Amino acid sequence: MNTFSLAITFIPLALFFIFIPYLTRKTESFGVSIPEEIYATSEMKQLRKKYALLTVVVSIVVFGIVLVSPESIMEDKKGGIFLTFLIFGYMIIEFFIYLYFHRIMKQRKKAATWWDDKTEKVMVHTTFRTQQLRFSNKWFIIPFLIFLTTTTLTYVWYAQFPDQLPTNFDFLGEATNFVSKSYLSVFALPLTQLFLIALFFAVNILIGKVKQQISSENPDRSLQQNVIFRRRWSLYMIASSILLTIWLFVAQFISLLPKGNHVFTVASVIIHGLMLVGVIYLAFSTGQGGSRVKIADERNDKIIDRDNDRYWKLGVFYVNKQDPSIF
């Protein structure tokens, strides 16, 4: 495992942390509920910029640690352990940075008069569940057929698999770890395919069942955004399940293909690249709950969402025993 591949691992994670305050709902800032019109004020813009700048600095430091680390640390299992500790350390630091800005936000909200002359309401759309909130689960027939093909070919070609099966690969597609051939090891990837299909299937169901969050300030726009948000992520779940089952199909037969390691490397770059581009596009074009979807604004400035800050611990964990929603 080389330093370049380790550094690449951090890029999606760093982008996620850097842009968190830009991707959340406009009625929220660092885990604190705010009126939507406050989101665009210069004060809030400056706060988001400071957070992003601090996160960029921390990310650069982490990348620097990876790049200057000796090659001996990056070899085999040591590289995996090093990467794991570095990722968790990075996530812990980012959590405390977020918590710092969360406390600043709470202080500013306490000193502000944003809620003066406004009525707090909770908006529930009674026909919300009757709309098409996600794509049909029938689309999962496609990855399931890929799984059946992988399983059938694995059974037919079992004798042709080598006695030592590759289980880990470096960034160039070269095998770095092996396991002895057995029915369990040979059928491990098809079983992984089945698990991932079931996981994405369950997520797609949850997309249509999770709690609706309709803005009281602009319920019609918020409703449309929420529906678009769910349908886009439903499509992404289906596409991801298809791409990952294809990738595992290629991985299963890497030892039987001529130049299989090169084929696997190309497939890995293309498939994971598509998934990464897809999730970045969705994040910036859709946002949390569809907040970045452009729809005509018909805000009622006299009404505001109910303040639920007391139910959000540290601005991250939702604890409300009175909320009947399971998800």
N, C-alpha and C positions, 0 to 999 in steps of 0.2 A: 504494500500500500504506500504510494508516494505522496509527497507533500502537496502536489498539485491536486490530486483527487481529494485529499482531505480538505483543502481550501475550498474546492467546488462544493463540498457538502454544506458549507456554511452560507452560501449565497442565498438560497431560498429562505432560510431561517432569518438571516439578517434583514432581507427585504421585508419580511413579515413584521419584524419588530419596528423597523424604521417607519413604516407607513401605517401602523396601527391607528393613530389618531385621525388619519385622513380617510380611513376606510369604514369607520364606525358610523352609526346613525348621527344625523345632525342634531338630534335631541340628546346627545350624550358626549361628554368630553372627559376622557381618562376615568371612565366608570362613574361619572357624576352626571345626573340628569340636568339638562339646561333647556331653556326655551330655544326653539329652532333659529330665531333671528339672532341670537347671541353667538351662534357658531361662526358666523362670518365677520364678527367684529375684529378689529386690529389686535385687541388684547388676546383673543383666542388664537388668532393666526400666529402671533409671536410665541405663545406658549407651545403650540405644535412645532414650530420651527426649532425652538430650543431643545425640545425632546428629541426631534429627528437628528439634530446636530450632535447631541450627546451620544445617541445610539450609534451614529456613524463612527464617531471617535472610538467607542468601545469595540465596535466590529472590526475596525482597522487594526486595533491592538491585538485582537484575537487572531486575525489573519496573519499578523506579523509573527506571533508566537508559533503558528503552524509552519510558516515559511522558513523560519530560522531554526526550527527544531532539527536536531541531528537525524540522519537517516536511520540510525540504529533504533530510534524510538518508533519509527514508522513501519518497522518490519513485522509481518505476520500478526499474531495475536496482540503484541504490544501496541501496534498501531491502532487496533480496534479499541483497546482499553484506553489509550491516550485520547482518542477521538471522543469516546463516550464521556470521559471526565471533563474534557474541554467544552463539549456541547452543554452538559448540565451546568457547568460553572458559568458559561455564557448566559444560559437561560435564567439562572438565579440572579445574576447581575442585572439583567434586563428587567426582571420582575421588580427588583428594588428601585430601579430607575422609574418604572411605571408607577410604583407605589409612592414615590417622592412627588411626582406630578399629580397624582391622585389627591394627595393631601393639600397641595397648593390649590388645586381646583376646589376642594371642599371649603378651604378658607375664603377663597374669592366669592364663592357662592353664598357663604354665610354673611359676608359683608355687603353683598349686592342687594338690589331691590327688584330682581327679575320677576318675582312672583306677585308683586303689588298690582292690584286691580285686575287680576286674572283669576279665572275659575278653573280649578283642577277637575279633570274628568278622565274616566277610563272608557275608551271606545271599543265596542265589540260589534262586529258585523255578523248578523244572524245567518246570512246566506253564504258566508265565507267558504265553508266546507263543500258547498254545492258546486263550486267552480273547479276547473281542471287545474289542480295545483302541481301536478307532476306528470311525467310521461309514464305510459303503461309499463307494468312489470313484464309484459310479454317480450319486450326488447331483450330481456336477459336470456331468452332462448338462444341468441347468437353466441354469447360466451359459453353457455352450457354445451352447445354443439361442439365448440372448440375443445372444451374439457373432455367430451366423449371421444372425440377424434384422438386427442392426446393419450387418453387411457387405452383405447383400442390399439393404436400403433405401438404403445409401450408394451402391451401384452404380446403382440405379434412379434415384435423385434427384441424381446427380452434377452434372448441368447446372444444377440449381437452387441449388447452393452459391455463395455470393458469391466475388468475385475475391480478397478479403482475408478470411482466416479468423482469428477470435479464438483466441489461444493462452493468454493469461493474463487473470485476472479479479481485481478487488479484492474486499473483504469484502462490498460491496453488489451484486456480480454484474456490474459494469461492466467491459467489455473494456479492458485496458491494453496489450496487445501483439498484433500481427497477423503473419500469414505469408501469402505469395502462394499462391494455389490451384494445386495439382498433385495428381496421383494419390497421390503419397507423403504429402503433407500432409493430404489428405482421408481417407486410409485409416490415418492414424497412430493414431487412437484405437481403431479395431477391432483393430489389431495390438497395442496396449497391453492391450486386453481379453484377447486370446489369451495374451499373456505372463503376465498376472496369474492367469489360470485355470491355466496350467501351473505357476506358482509355488505356488499354494495346493494344487494337486494333489500336487506333490512334498512339500510340508510335511505334508500329511495322511498320506502314505506313511511319512515319517520318524517321525511321532508313534507309529506302531506298531512301529518298528524301533530307536528309540534305547535306550540302555542302561538296564536296569532297576535301580532303586536301592531295595532293600528294607531297612527298618530291622531290625537284629538284636535290638534291645530289644523290638520289638513287630511281628513279621513279618506276622501276620494282618491287623492294622489297616493297616499300611503297604502291604500288597498291595492291599487294597480302595481305599485312598486313591489309589494310583498308577493303578489302572484307571480310577477316576472322573475323575482329573485328565486323563488322555489322552483319554477320550471327550468330556469337556466342551470341551477345546480343539480336538478334531477337529470338533465341531459348530460351534464359533466360526469355524474356517477355512472351512467350507462356507458358512455364512451370510455371512461377509465377502466371499467370492468372488461370491456372488449380488448382494449390495448394491453392490459396486464395479462390477460389469459393468452394473447398472442405471444407476448414476450416470454412467458413461462413455457409456451409450446416450443419456441426456439431454444430456450435454455435446456429443455428436456432432451433434445436430440443433438446438442452441441458436439458430443463425442462421436456421433455417427455421421456428421456432415463433413465434407471436405472443407478445410479451413474454417471449421466450425467456430473457433474462437473469434475470428474476424467478423463472421456473420453475426455472432452474438453481440460483439461490441457495437457494430453498426445499428443493430436492432435496439440495443439499450439506449444509445444516444438519440435515435429518432423517437422512440416511444416515450422515454422519460422527458425528452425535450418538448414533445407535443403536450404532455400532461403539465409540465411546468409553465409553458406559454399559456395554456388554457386557464390554469388557475390564476395566473397573474392578470390575464385579460379579464376574467370574471371579477376579480377583486377590484380592479380599477374601473370597470364599466358598470358594475352592479353595486358593489359596496355591501355593507351589512344591512340585511333586510331590504335591499333594493334602493338604498339611500342615494346612490349615484345615478340611478336611472332618471333621465330627463323627462319630466311630465309637467304639464301646466300647473302653476302654483295658485291655489285658491285658499290661502291661509286665513284662519280666523284668529286675529291677534288677541282676542279677549278670552280665548280658551287655551289651556295648556294641559299636557299629560300629567297625570298624578305623579307626585314625587315619590319614587320607590327607593331612594338612596339607602334608607334604613334596612332594606332587605338585601343590599349588595355589600358583602363583607370584603373589605380591601378593594372594592371596585371590580371584583372578579367573580366571587362566589355568591350565587343567588340562594338565599335561605329565607323561605316564607312558608310557614306551616299552614297559612290560610289559603294558599294558592292551590286550587284543585288540579291544575295541569300537571301531568306526569312528566312530560318532556318539555 
